[in-house]
């Protein structure tokens, strides 16, 4: 059984968020939450929220799912839109400031064989 959750327009660049996603790929849900709790990266605050949402989706889809056996089958971060701002600079110039966003997708599975494939 598979369940997915998506978080869109997550604050932060996709490159930094992918570093956090690589930490939990292939791990059990409880281990992934423990790892993310002790990770200092800013993206590590948003990934557990999406992970809990994917677990809730799995429970909603099937009543007899064992949460302790769920594995992070796929997790990936894609590039999102950039908010462009202008910051005043000396001598009447302006500097461009880009606020980058990213999209996070987590897919859980209850069997280890699906998690490796």
N, C-alpha and C positions, 0 to 999 in steps of 0.2 A: 504494500500500500504506500502510495506517495502522497505528500502534502506539500504545498508551496506557500510562500508568503513573499511579498514584494514591498519594499520601502522605496518610494521615489522622492527625488529632490532632497536627498540627504546632504547635509552640509559637509563640505570637505572634498578634496580631490579624489579621483578614482584611484590614483596610484597609491596614495596612503591608505585608502580603504582596502585595497587588494592585499596589502601586507597583513592586515587583521584577518581578512577572509582566509588567507592561506594557513593561518594558525589553527583554524577549527575544521578545515575540510577533512572529511573522513572520520571525525571523532563522534562519540556518543554525545547526546544532548547535554547530559549532566557534566561531562568533562569539558565540553565547549563553553558552558556557562562559567565553570570554574576558571578556565583559562582567560576568558574575557573579563572576568571580575578583577583579575590582577594585572591586566594590560593597561598601560598608561596612555596609549594612543587615543586621540579624541574620537575616532571612528568606533572604538570599542564600546562606546556608550550607546550607539544606535544599533549595533548588530544584535545584542541580546534582546532588544525589544522586538525585532523582526523574528528572531529565533523563537521567542515565546509565542508570537502570533502564529508561526508555522506549527508549533506544538498544539495550540488551541484549534487550528484548522484540522489537524489530524484527529483530535478527540471529537470534533464536531462531525467529521465525515464517517468515522467508525467508532462505535461505542466501546468495543472491547480492545482498544489499542493499548499496548504497554508502553508508557512514556519512557521508561528506563531503557527500552530496547531501540528507541529511535536513533538513527544515525544521520549526520549531515551528509547527504548524498552528493548534492551539488550546491555550491555557493559561488556566486560571481558578482562582480561589481562592474557596471558599465558607466560610460561617460554620460553626464547629464548636461543641461544647459548652463551657460555662463551668464551671470548678471554683470553687466558692464557699468562701471561707475567712473566718474571723473573727479580727480583730486587736484585742488589748486597747487600750482608749483610756482617757483620764483620767476620774476620778470614776465608775468602775464601768461605763462605757459600752463599746461594742464597735463597731469599724469593719468594714465588709464589704470584702473584697478579692476581686476577680474575676480568675482566671487564664484568659484567653481562648485558645481553640484554633481552628485552621482546617484545612480540607481542600484539598489541592492536586491538580489533575488536569492532566496534560500529554499532548497528542496530537501525534504526529509524522507527517509525510507525506514521501514521496520526490519529489513533483512540486510545482512552484511554483504551478501553476494551482489545485490543491486547497488550498494554503496561503492563497490570497487569498479563497476562497469560503466 
